[in-house]
Amino acid sequence: MRMPGLLPLGAVLLILLAGVNWYVQPAGGAMLWAMQALPLLLTLPGLFRRNRRSLQWLGFILLFIMLVSITQAFNGLPILRMLGIISLLLALAMFAGLLVSMKHRNPVQKES
């Protein structure tokens, strides 16, 4: 099962969601946007090349984004709550796709 463009597309969507979150809540949102968007931007070229190391780093970054999204899902403002739920669902779908993609890749060759 190959999903060549879905993981980079999901990363771009997460960056856009973080930008919308920054637009809705500008106070303190720049640092949160930078913490979410910059690591995704750094792994994006490797995701387009299907680099194994970039896929592994994307897994770590998605776990952080899920943590931020869960805390945002309990926010008092309904728009921020909805953005948190949407980004959580997108990060979960990307993580599941990442696991499936990594499972169906060729294993790393061990030198004897």
Secondary structure, DSSP 8 states (H G I E B T S, - for coil): ---TTHHHHHHHHHHHHHHHHHHH--TTHHHHHHHHHHHHHHHHHHHHTT-HHHHHHHHHHHHHHHHHHHHHTT-SSHHHHHHHHHHHHHHHHHHHHHHHHHHTS-------
